[in-house]
């Protein structure tokens, strides 16, 4: 079960990121984005928590041996999502978060296959 969960994790994250792109509001998009990345790390680390916070995700990735740059980028994106919930930004900032998230999912997919 664990290997299947890890194997399907990137596809689940990409699906949520696709939904975030189509979301009707910024808060909805931010929630989906957070669930995508936090859930991806949760699945890769086989955590019992469905979605991890920024600090939990960073720590889990480091335990898995993911390079610091990638682990820090995921922490940064998740922190930016949290901040944007309380201090809404522009659509451009949201698009940037979505693009960075897609790139990090790709990076974690490559790491998982290596």
C-alpha positions as CSV (number, residue, x, y, z in Angstrom):
1,X,0.0,0.0,0.0
2,X,2.8,2.4,0.8
3,X,4.6,2.1,-2.5
4,X,1.3,2.6,-4.4
5,X,0.6,5.7,-2.3
6,X,4.0,7.1,-3.1
7,X,3.6,6.2,-6.8
8,X,0.3,8.0,-7.2
9,X,1.2,11.0,-5.1
10,X,2.5,13.3,-8.0
11,X,-0.6,12.6,-10.1
12,X,-2.9,13.5,-7.2
13,X,-1.0,16.7,-6.6
14,X,-1.1,17.6,-10.3
15,X,-4.9,17.0,-10.3
16,X,-5.4,19.4,-7.3
17,X,-3.1,22.0,-9.0
18,X,-5.2,21.8,-12.1
19,X,-8.3,22.4,-10.0
20,X,-6.5,25.3,-8.3
21,X,-5.9,26.9,-11.7
22,X,-9.6,26.7,-12.5
23,X,-10.8,27.8,-9.0
24,X,-13.4,30.5,-8.8
25,X,-11.7,32.4,-6.0
26,X,-8.2,33.0,-4.6
27,X,-9.0,31.5,-1.3
28,X,-10.3,28.3,-3.0
29,X,-7.1,28.2,-5.2
30,X,-4.8,28.7,-2.2
31,X,-6.6,25.9,-0.3
32,X,-6.2,23.5,-3.3
33,X,-2.6,24.5,-3.8
34,X,-1.8,23.8,-0.1
35,X,-3.6,20.5,-0.2
36,X,-1.7,19.5,-3.3
37,X,1.8,20.2,-1.9
38,X,1.1,19.2,1.7
39,X,-0.7,16.1,0.5
40,X,2.1,15.2,-1.9
41,X,4.7,15.3,0.9
42,X,2.4,13.5,3.2
43,X,2.0,10.7,0.7
44,X,5.7,10.5,-0.1
45,X,6.6,10.3,3.6
46,X,3.6,8.0,4.3
47,X,2.4,10.3,7.0
48,X,-0.8,9.6,8.8
49,X,-1.7,13.3,8.4
50,X,-3.6,14.0,5.1
51,X,-1.8,17.3,4.5
52,X,1.3,18.7,6.2
53,X,2.1,22.2,7.2
54,X,5.1,24.1,5.8
55,X,7.4,23.1,8.6
56,X,6.2,19.5,8.8
57,X,6.6,19.2,5.0
58,X,10.1,20.6,5.1
59,X,11.1,18.2,8.0
60,X,9.6,15.2,6.3
61,X,11.4,16.0,3.0
62,X,14.7,16.3,4.8
63,X,14.1,13.0,6.5
64,X,13.5,11.4,3.1
65,X,16.8,12.8,1.8
66,X,15.4,15.4,-0.5
67,X,17.9,18.2,-1.4
68,X,17.6,21.3,0.7
69,X,16.7,23.6,-2.2
70,X,13.6,21.6,-3.1
71,X,12.5,21.1,0.5
72,X,12.9,24.8,1.2
73,X,10.9,25.7,-2.0
74,X,8.0,23.6,-0.9
75,X,8.1,25.2,2.6
76,X,8.3,28.7,1.0
77,X,5.2,28.0,-1.2
78,X,3.2,26.6,1.7
79,X,4.1,29.6,3.8
80,X,3.2,32.0,1.0
81,X,-0.2,30.3,0.7
82,X,-0.8,30.8,4.5
83,X,0.2,34.4,4.3
84,X,-2.0,35.1,1.3
85,X,-5.0,33.8,3.1
86,X,-4.6,36.7,5.6
87,X,-3.2,39.3,3.3
88,X,-4.6,38.6,-0.1
89,X,-2.3,39.4,-3.0
90,X,-2.8,39.8,-6.7
91,X,-3.8,37.3,-9.3
92,X,-0.3,37.5,-10.7
93,X,1.1,36.4,-7.3
94,X,-1.3,33.5,-7.2
95,X,-0.3,32.5,-10.8
96,X,3.4,32.6,-9.7
97,X,2.6,30.3,-6.7
98,X,0.8,27.9,-9.1
99,X,3.8,27.8,-11.5
100,X,6.3,27.3,-8.6
101,X,4.1,24.5,-7.3
102,X,3.9,22.7,-10.7
103,X,7.7,23.0,-10.9
104,X,8.2,21.5,-7.4
105,X,5.8,18.6,-8.1
106,X,7.9,17.9,-11.2
107,X,11.1,18.1,-9.1
108,X,9.7,15.7,-6.5
109,X,8.6,13.4,-9.2
110,X,12.2,13.3,-10.6
111,X,13.6,12.8,-7.1
112,X,11.2,9.9,-6.4
113,X,12.2,8.2,-9.6
114,X,16.0,8.5,-9.0
